[in-house]
């Protein structure tokens, strides 16, 4: 069992609260292999900052429409064994190439999503402007402005085609 510094870990309940999800979600992400929290002597899950960072990234990816399969593949990149000199494990060239492919695909998907959101925002802004003109017309009418004058003002507010 890995030595755990309790001051640098938090429980599943605290991790879930911090991330805005349920403890069951975190346990499910553990089942998928996205994170593997350390365990206390009593067998309780303890999350380190690196686990929280990885979970936050997974949750952001999910909120952007990435499937759990893609999220899992992205966050589970295999590492080679630790070098004999005791340094940190490194990704092999094969793993790096697979990671590059995964990242490129995800970037393409995200680029398409950003373009879609920009189109939706443009449409929402146009609708917002139309609703503001309609509201202005109604407010002028309620204030007693004659129909012809209120309509003329509304025509002036209309954007050029």
PLY file of the C-alpha trace (Angstrom):
ply
format ascii 1.0
element vertex 161
property float x
property float y
property float z
element edge 160
property int vertex1
property int vertex2
end_header
0.00 0.00 0.00
1.26 3.45 -0.92
2.09 5.77 1.93
-0.65 8.36 2.16
-0.29 11.87 3.51
-3.75 12.45 5.04
-3.22 16.21 5.01
-3.01 16.11 1.18
-6.03 13.88 0.54
-9.78 14.24 0.85
-12.60 11.76 1.17
-14.94 10.76 -1.64
-17.70 12.85 -0.09
-15.50 15.96 0.07
-14.16 15.36 -3.45
-17.70 14.99 -4.79
-18.79 18.20 -3.06
-15.79 20.09 -4.40
-16.47 18.86 -7.96
-20.25 19.28 -7.78
-21.08 15.62 -8.42
-22.28 12.67 -6.37
-19.95 10.22 -4.66
-21.43 7.55 -6.95
-20.18 9.47 -10.00
-16.65 9.41 -8.61
-16.92 5.71 -7.85
-18.14 5.09 -11.40
-15.22 7.07 -12.84
-12.97 4.89 -10.69
-14.63 1.76 -12.14
-13.85 3.11 -15.61
-10.22 3.59 -14.60
-10.19 7.35 -15.05
-8.78 7.75 -11.54
-7.58 5.29 -8.94
-7.69 6.95 -5.54
-5.45 5.73 -2.79
-7.07 3.87 0.08
-6.84 4.56 3.77
-5.96 1.78 6.18
-9.70 1.32 6.65
-10.21 1.00 2.88
-11.76 4.44 2.34
-11.09 6.23 -0.93
-8.77 9.21 -0.56
-8.37 11.64 -3.43
-5.20 13.61 -4.06
-5.03 16.90 -5.97
-3.91 15.09 -9.13
-7.06 12.93 -8.91
-9.24 16.02 -8.52
-7.56 17.68 -11.49
-8.12 14.61 -13.66
-11.74 14.31 -12.54
-12.37 18.01 -13.21
-10.98 17.57 -16.72
-13.17 14.52 -17.29
-16.24 16.44 -16.10
-15.42 19.39 -18.38
-15.04 17.03 -21.33
-18.38 15.38 -20.52
-20.09 18.77 -20.27
-18.78 19.56 -23.75
-20.38 16.43 -25.16
-17.49 13.97 -25.19
-18.60 10.40 -24.51
-17.31 8.55 -21.47
-15.53 6.17 -23.86
-13.56 9.07 -25.35
-12.94 10.65 -21.96
-11.68 7.36 -20.57
-9.44 6.73 -23.57
-8.01 10.20 -23.29
-7.31 10.08 -19.58
-6.04 6.50 -19.41
-2.97 6.80 -21.61
-0.63 3.95 -20.71
2.79 4.79 -19.38
5.89 2.71 -19.76
7.57 1.29 -16.71
9.64 3.66 -14.60
13.16 4.08 -15.96
15.87 2.12 -14.17
17.31 5.36 -12.76
14.14 5.74 -10.67
12.74 8.68 -12.64
9.10 9.19 -13.46
7.42 6.78 -15.88
7.36 8.11 -19.43
5.10 7.61 -22.42
6.65 5.54 -25.18
6.73 6.85 -28.76
3.86 4.50 -29.57
1.83 5.87 -26.66
2.72 9.44 -27.63
1.57 8.84 -31.21
-1.71 7.36 -29.96
-2.12 10.30 -27.60
-1.44 12.75 -30.45
-4.15 11.06 -32.53
-6.62 11.14 -29.64
-5.86 14.77 -28.88
-6.19 15.74 -32.55
-9.58 14.02 -32.80
-10.79 15.67 -29.61
-9.54 19.05 -30.78
-11.43 18.61 -34.04
-14.58 17.68 -32.15
-14.15 20.63 -29.81
-13.51 23.01 -32.74
-16.79 21.86 -34.31
-18.60 22.35 -30.99
-17.16 25.87 -30.60
-18.32 26.74 -34.14
-21.80 25.39 -33.31
-21.97 27.40 -30.08
-20.88 30.55 -31.94
-23.70 30.02 -34.47
-26.17 29.48 -31.62
-24.94 32.63 -29.87
-25.33 34.66 -33.06
-28.90 33.36 -33.46
-29.64 34.03 -29.80
-28.30 37.60 -30.11
-30.54 38.22 -33.14
-33.56 36.90 -31.24
-32.59 38.97 -28.22
-32.47 42.14 -30.34
-35.88 41.32 -31.84
-37.39 40.75 -28.40
-35.93 44.06 -27.17
-37.57 45.88 -30.13
-40.87 44.12 -29.40
-40.65 45.01 -25.72
-39.87 48.64 -26.57
-42.90 48.77 -28.83
-45.17 47.33 -26.13
-43.78 49.72 -23.51
-44.33 52.72 -25.81
-47.89 51.58 -26.49
-48.54 51.11 -22.77
-47.17 54.62 -22.19
-49.86 55.93 -24.52
-47.86 56.45 -27.70
-50.07 56.20 -30.82
-49.76 52.98 -32.83
-48.35 54.72 -35.92
-45.57 56.44 -33.96
-44.70 53.26 -32.02
-44.56 51.26 -35.27
-42.38 53.91 -36.95
-39.96 53.83 -34.02
-39.88 50.02 -34.18
-39.06 50.17 -37.93
-36.18 52.55 -37.20
-34.79 50.10 -34.62
-34.85 47.20 -37.09
-31.35 46.20 -38.20
-30.39 46.64 -41.83
-30.61 43.41 -43.88
0 1
1 2
2 3
3 4
4 5
5 6
6 7
7 8
8 9
9 10
10 11
11 12
12 13
13 14
14 15
15 16
16 17
17 18
18 19
19 20
20 21
21 22
22 23
23 24
24 25
25 26
26 27
27 28
28 29
29 30
30 31
31 32
32 33
33 34
34 35
35 36
36 37
37 38
38 39
39 40
40 41
41 42
42 43
43 44
44 45
45 46
46 47
47 48
48 49
49 50
50 51
51 52
52 53
53 54
54 55
55 56
56 57
57 58
58 59
59 60
60 61
61 62
62 63
63 64
64 65
65 66
66 67
67 68
68 69
69 70
70 71
71 72
72 73
73 74
74 75
75 76
76 77
77 78
78 79
79 80
80 81
81 82
82 83
83 84
84 85
85 86
86 87
87 88
88 89
89 90
90 91
91 92
92 93
93 94
94 95
95 96
96 97
97 98
98 99
99 100
100 101
101 102
102 103
103 104
104 105
105 106
106 107
107 108
108 109
109 110
110 111
111 112
112 113
113 114
114 115
115 116
116 117
117 118
118 119
119 120
120 121
121 122
122 123
123 124
124 125
125 126
126 127
127 128
128 129
129 130
130 131
131 132
132 133
133 134
134 135
135 136
136 137
137 138
138 139
139 140
140 141
141 142
142 143
143 144
144 145
145 146
146 147
147 148
148 149
149 150
150 151
151 152
152 153
153 154
154 155
155 156
156 157
157 158
158 159
159 160
